[in-house]
Amino acid sequence: MEQKNICDKLFSEGAIVPAVRTVDDFKFALNIKSSSIILLFGDIIILPSIIQEAKKHNKRILVHLDLLGGIGKDRSGIRYLARIGVTGAITTKPQLVKFAREEGMIVIQRLFVMDSEALKSGINLLRNCRPDAVEILPASVPKSIIEELVKETNLPILAGGLMHTMEDIELAIQNGVHAVSTSKRELWK
């Protein structure tokens, strides 16, 4: 399946995707229009019940692997997540991208774009690990950088980090990102 179509399955173009840090945030996000929720917390104990609750509300769960407790950051840990119903994974670790893809999960490589060298090495990383999409941080990256990432990787871009207002989100969308993730509840409209 084409990568843009994969991302459209998770979040429509221009979408605001809730990135939840607590159980209370998760419960709040269940009633938001977004079809997906990004988990920035959790562990092996609570994850099955979170996934079960999300399914009741027709929500897909994307887990930030680097922030998940009690699950090995290896092939077996990824296999477990896929089997309990995690739709997708976000990670900064390229080896986890490979494992998650092998398990049929949708994978988003998180990339910190701090300077030109980070952009250059990030493009090489994305070409080698081949995720379904990339999440750039911060979301305020200039339009020219987003255009270069799309041109060089042909991947849909999700942007996250430092989104404080609706104007911040609108600017990121205008700059060419596919969708924006944010942990600020007041922006989840």
C-alpha positions in Angstrom: 0.0 0.0 0.0 1.3 3.5 -0.9 2.6 5.3 2.2 0.3 8.3 1.8 -2.6 5.9 1.9 -1.3 4.3 5.0 -1.1 7.7 6.7 -4.6 8.6 5.5 -5.8 5.4 7.3 -4.3 6.7 10.5 -5.1 10.4 10.2 -6.6 12.5 7.5 -4.6 15.2 5.8 -4.5 18.3 8.0 -5.5 16.3 11.1 -4.6 17.1 14.6 -3.7 13.8 16.4 -3.9 13.6 20.1 -0.6 12.6 21.7 -1.5 11.5 25.3 0.8 11.5 28.3 -1.6 10.2 31.0 -4.6 7.9 31.4 -6.8 11.0 31.9 -5.6 12.4 28.6 -6.3 9.1 27.0 -9.9 9.0 28.3 -10.4 12.6 27.0 -9.0 11.7 23.6 -11.4 8.9 23.2 -14.1 11.5 22.5 -12.1 13.5 20.0 -12.8 13.3 16.3 -9.3 11.9 15.4 -9.3 8.2 14.4 -5.9 7.6 16.0 -4.3 8.3 19.4 -0.6 8.4 20.0 0.5 7.0 23.4 3.4 8.8 25.0 3.1 6.7 28.2 2.2 3.2 29.3 3.6 -0.1 30.2 3.0 -3.8 29.6 0.4 -3.9 32.5 -2.0 -1.2 31.3 -1.5 -1.4 27.5 -4.0 -4.3 26.9 -6.8 -2.4 28.6 -6.0 0.8 26.8 -6.1 -1.0 23.5 -9.4 -2.7 24.4 -11.0 0.7 25.3 -9.7 2.3 22.2 -11.3 -0.4 20.0 -14.6 0.2 21.7 -14.3 3.8 20.5 -13.0 2.8 17.0 -9.6 4.4 17.7 -6.3 3.2 16.4 -3.4 3.2 18.9 0.1 4.2 17.9 2.6 3.5 20.6 5.8 5.6 21.1 8.1 2.6 21.6 10.9 4.6 23.3 8.5 5.7 26.1 6.8 2.3 26.7 7.8 0.5 29.9 8.2 -3.2 30.6 8.4 -4.3 26.9 11.7 -5.2 25.4 12.9 -2.9 22.6 13.5 -6.0 20.5 11.8 -8.3 18.0 9.8 -10.2 20.7 8.6 -7.0 22.3 7.4 -5.7 18.9 5.7 -9.0 18.1 3.8 -8.8 21.4 2.6 -5.3 20.7 1.4 -6.4 17.2 -0.4 -9.4 18.7 -2.3 -7.4 21.3 -3.6 -5.0 18.7 -1.2 -2.0 18.5 -1.8 -0.5 15.0 1.4 1.5 14.8 4.7 2.4 16.3 6.7 5.6 16.6 10.3 5.4 17.4 13.7 7.1 17.1 15.4 3.7 16.7 15.8 2.4 13.1 16.2 -1.2 14.1 12.7 -1.1 15.7 11.3 0.3 12.4 12.4 -2.9 10.7 10.9 -5.2 13.4 7.6 -3.4 13.5 7.3 -3.5 9.7 7.9 -7.2 9.8 5.0 -7.6 12.2 2.7 -5.6 9.9 2.6 -2.5 12.0 2.5 1.0 10.6 5.8 2.7 11.5 6.6 6.3 12.0 10.3 7.3 12.4 10.7 10.2 14.8 13.3 12.7 13.6 14.7 15.7 15.4 15.6 18.4 12.9 17.9 20.7 14.8 20.3 21.8 12.0 21.5 21.0 8.5 23.6 18.1 9.6 20.6 16.5 11.4 18.5 16.9 8.3 21.2 15.3 6.1 21.7 12.3 8.5 18.0 12.0 8.9 17.4 11.7 5.2 20.0 8.9 5.0 18.4 7.2 8.0 14.9 7.4 6.4 16.2 6.0 3.1 17.8 3.0 4.9 15.1 2.1 7.5 12.1 2.8 5.2 9.3 3.7 7.7 5.8 4.5 6.5 6.0 8.1 7.6 8.3 10.5 9.5 7.5 12.6 12.5 9.6 15.7 12.6 10.3 17.7 15.7 9.9 20.5 16.3 6.8 21.1 14.2 8.0 24.6 13.5 10.5 23.4 11.0 10.6 25.8 7.9 8.7 24.9 4.8 11.9 24.5 2.7 13.0 21.7 5.1 9.7 19.9 4.8 9.8 20.2 1.0 13.3 18.8 1.0 12.3 15.9 3.3 9.3 15.0 1.0 11.4 15.4 -2.1 14.3 13.2 -0.8 12.2 10.5 0.9 8.7 10.6 -0.6 7.3 10.0 2.9 4.3 11.7 4.5 5.3 14.1 7.2 3.8 14.2 10.7 4.9 17.2 12.8 5.1 17.4 16.6 6.5 19.4 19.4 6.2 23.0 20.4 2.6 23.4 19.2 1.0 26.0 21.5 -1.7 27.6 19.4 -4.0 26.8 16.5 -1.9 29.3 14.5 1.1 27.1 15.1 -0.8 24.1 13.8 -2.2 25.9 10.8 1.3 27.1 9.8 2.7 23.6 10.1 -0.1 22.3 7.8 0.5 25.2 5.3 4.2 24.3 5.3 3.4 20.9 3.9 3.1 18.4 6.8 0.4 15.8 6.5 -0.8 16.0 10.1 0.2 17.4 13.5 0.5 15.6 16.8 0.2 17.5 20.0 -0.2 16.7 23.7 -2.2 20.0 24.4 -5.8 19.0 24.9 -7.1 22.4 24.0 -5.7 21.9 20.5 -7.4 18.5 19.9 -10.6 20.1 18.5 
